[in-house]
Amino acid sequence: MRKLFLTAAAAACAAAALLAGCKATDTAGNLNAAASQAAPPAQAANPAEDARRITAAELKQKLDAGEAVVYDTRAKPAYDLEHIKGALSMPSNEVAARTGELPKDKLIVFYCT
């Protein structure tokens, strides 16, 4: 259960990975014309700071009620050695490509160690 406290960090990593695909630069790293005319969006120094955090007790309650699903974002070999009971494997480098697999009707909790 101690690993559940790391859920927030994993969720933040996943959120950052999902948001990384949204950028207003071309392949050369220059601002495109449309983006240069608009004011740049304000960004947090670390997007992970804005991630929702939950306690182990809250996660257990949500899992018991069928209201949440847990994803282990470590590499598959680490997941195979040990993971939270019921957690699914979705390595962090695959999250952006696999967002279609995420449920839309449940709290999604990512964790790593």
Backbone torsions as a table, in degrees:
resi	resn	phi	psi	omega
1	MET	NA	-23.4	-178.9
2	ARG	-61.7	-31.3	-179.9
3	LYS	-64.8	-22.7	-178.4
4	LEU	-63.6	-26.8	178.0
5	PHE	-66.2	-21.1	177.6
6	LEU	-81.9	-2.7	179.9
7	THR	-55.0	-42.8	-178.1
8	ALA	-60.9	-42.7	179.9
9	ALA	-64.0	-42.3	-180.0
10	ALA	-66.2	-41.4	178.3
11	ALA	-62.2	-39.1	178.8
12	ALA	-65.3	-42.2	178.2
13	CYS	-61.1	-43.8	-179.6
14	ALA	-65.2	-42.4	178.9
15	ALA	-62.9	-41.6	178.2
16	ALA	-63.3	-40.4	179.1
17	ALA	-65.2	-40.2	179.2
18	LEU	-66.8	-38.6	-178.7
19	LEU	-79.6	-16.9	-177.9
20	ALA	-63.3	-25.9	179.4
21	GLY	-70.6	-16.2	-179.4
22	CYS	-95.4	102.1	177.8
23	LYS	-138.6	152.3	-177.1
24	ALA	-107.5	35.7	177.6
25	THR	-125.2	154.0	176.0
26	ASP	-85.9	-175.5	-175.4
27	THR	-66.8	-20.0	178.4
28	ALA	-85.4	-6.0	179.6
29	GLY	87.5	9.1	178.9
30	ASN	-93.5	147.1	177.3
31	LEU	-65.9	138.5	176.6
32	ASN	-78.5	166.5	-173.2
33	ALA	-59.3	-45.1	-178.1
34	ALA	-63.8	-41.8	-178.2
35	ALA	-70.4	-31.0	-177.7
36	SER	-72.5	-22.1	179.4
37	GLN	-82.7	-24.8	-179.6
38	ALA	-96.0	154.2	176.9
39	ALA	-68.7	138.3	179.5
40	PRO	-64.0	142.5	-179.6
41	PRO	-67.5	145.6	176.7
42	ALA	-71.8	132.6	179.8
43	GLN	-124.6	142.4	174.7
44	ALA	-69.3	151.4	177.9
45	ALA	-58.7	-34.9	179.0
46	ASN	-139.5	106.9	-177.9
47	PRO	-55.8	-25.5	-179.0
48	ALA	-64.3	-23.5	-179.1
49	GLU	-63.8	-24.6	-178.6
50	ASP	-91.6	-1.2	-178.4
51	ALA	-68.2	140.8	176.4
52	ARG	-68.7	137.2	178.4
53	ARG	-115.7	145.2	177.0
54	ILE	-131.0	157.2	178.1
55	THR	-85.6	164.6	177.1
56	ALA	-61.6	-38.2	-179.6
57	ALA	-65.1	-42.4	179.2
58	GLU	-65.0	-41.1	178.5
59	LEU	-62.6	-45.1	179.3
60	LYS	-58.1	-45.2	179.4
61	GLN	-60.3	-44.4	-179.1
62	LYS	-66.8	-39.6	178.2
63	LEU	-66.1	-44.6	179.7
64	ASP	-61.2	-32.3	-179.5
65	ALA	-87.0	-2.4	-178.9
66	GLY	73.4	23.3	-176.4
67	GLU	-100.8	0.0	-176.7
68	ALA	-142.5	159.1	173.4
69	VAL	-135.1	142.5	-175.1
70	VAL	-114.4	133.9	177.3
71	TYR	-120.4	130.9	175.2
72	ASP	-91.0	120.4	-174.7
73	THR	-96.5	9.7	176.8
74	ARG	-77.2	168.0	176.5
75	ALA	-59.9	150.4	-175.8
76	LYS	-53.9	-41.6	178.9
77	PRO	-60.3	-37.3	178.1
78	ALA	-68.2	-40.9	177.1
79	TYR	-60.3	-43.9	-178.3
80	ASP	-62.2	-32.4	179.8
81	LEU	-71.9	-39.7	-177.2
82	GLU	-168.6	140.2	175.8
83	HIS	-160.7	166.8	177.3
84	ILE	-64.7	136.3	179.8
85	LYS	-54.7	125.7	178.9
86	GLY	88.8	-8.8	-180.0
87	ALA	-69.7	145.3	176.7
88	LEU	-101.2	151.9	179.3
89	SER	-90.3	127.2	172.2
90	MET	-149.7	87.5	-178.8
91	PRO	-52.7	144.3	-173.4
92	SER	-56.3	-32.4	179.7
93	ASN	-74.3	-5.4	179.3
94	GLU	-108.5	-9.7	-173.0
95	VAL	-57.0	-49.7	-176.9
96	ALA	-59.3	-38.6	-178.4
97	ALA	-77.6	-18.1	-174.4
98	ARG	-112.6	18.2	-177.3
99	THR	-59.7	-26.4	178.6
100	GLY	-64.1	-19.2	179.1
101	GLU	-83.0	-14.3	-176.1
102	LEU	-75.4	136.7	-180.0
103	PRO	-68.5	146.5	179.5
104	LYS	-95.9	-11.8	-174.1
105	ASP	-111.0	14.1	-178.2
106	LYS	-136.9	157.9	171.8
107	LEU	-69.4	129.9	-179.5
108	ILE	-104.6	124.0	-178.8
109	VAL	-119.4	122.4	175.2
110	PHE	-105.3	144.1	174.2
111	TYR	-146.5	158.0	171.8
112	CYS	-149.3	177.9	179.0
113	THR	-119.4	NA	NA
